[in-house]
Amino acid sequence: MQIRSEEQLSPVADEVSAITAVVRPILTGILYSLKADVAAEVGGREGVKLKMLPRLRRPGDGDTGICFEYAVHDAVSRGDAAVAERVGEALDLCKVPGDDVGSILFGAEKLGSQQLIDTAADLLTNDSSLLSGSRGRPVKLKRHLTSAAAAFRKKGAGGGLPQSISGLWRADLFLGSTQTDYWVGTTVKINPTALQGDRGLRVGIVPATQGKSDLITKDDRRNLVVCPLPYDGSFVETFYMAWEVVTAFLAADALVPKEVSLPRPAARTVARYLADRREFPVVDVIEALASLSQPELLRTQTEAAGIVLAGGTSQVVETNAVLAPVARLL
């Protein structure tokens, strides 16, 4: 599997070029999320024309949420100040020792397999400890990963986890310190109203609500430290605008959507960029849009991600790449 990350390097200079810059990795993510056998019918992913993307793609309700989850993980892993500093504050409230901040991505399920992706093999040791917020000695995280994976498949039923961390299967990330090897279970929700606590979870990450406070708070009812990521005028807002352009464009069968679908002039401009290139392969369109994007807004990095199987019925992985936008400063 490959992890393709987009790191924001500069403040946004103008809306059109900023949206165009973020549309490129979103298109990349959609292209590489196509099933391999489906893409093979049109000559492989390199041969998929932009006009074919809406016909080959099968959208899911959780697509945006998955992108947000990977974005948070990648931003923390790369030490992005806008995200890592806020996560560090949340970890301080959880009394996690250590000055550095690390992230382990947990819970990709493909054909019944539970997998730990990217950093698990490198970051977890036999001494990695999970701080659950309950009394008693911290449990060893690595020892219980297989049980957490099994519980995820069964939605918590009969997973074999200790009672103190019985809700660990709900974790999307493990955040903590590679320096001290202490971690906390973390749930990531793009919809703040869907945030749910459970035994073994300590941090909840959500986008901040527009126009409202983004203070990090303790939620005693859910037993979570809630960490909102800034929205207004930030990378999250730009990401949503780019996501709106792509989804509206695909819904319009790879043509310029009606004005009611994209009321912002900047968004319609980017949609026209795409419609003008609908007869070309997606990979070529992504490359061509580079010259129309804000220079130095994003830096693309592609790296192999180690996969550690943790139970399941199949070792087949149909998703070959993951898109993760990395926030910087606007």
Secondary structure, 3 states (H helix, E strand, C coil): CEEEEEEECCCCCCHHHHHHHHHHHHHHHHHHCCCHHHHHCCCCHHHCEHHHHHHHCCCCCCHHHHHHHHHHHHHHHCCCHHHHHHHHHHHHHCCCCCCCCEEEEEEEEECCEEEEEECHHHHCCCCCEECCCCCCCCEECHHHHHHHHHHHHCCCCCCCCCHHHCCHHHCCEEEEECCCCEEEEEEECCCHHHCCCCCCEEEEEEECCCCCCCCCEEECCCCEEEEEECCCCCHHHHHHHHHHHHHHHHHCCCCCCCCCCCCCHHHHHHHHHHHCCCCCEHHHHHHHHHHHCCCCCEEEEEEECEEEEEEECCCCCCCCEEEEEECCCC
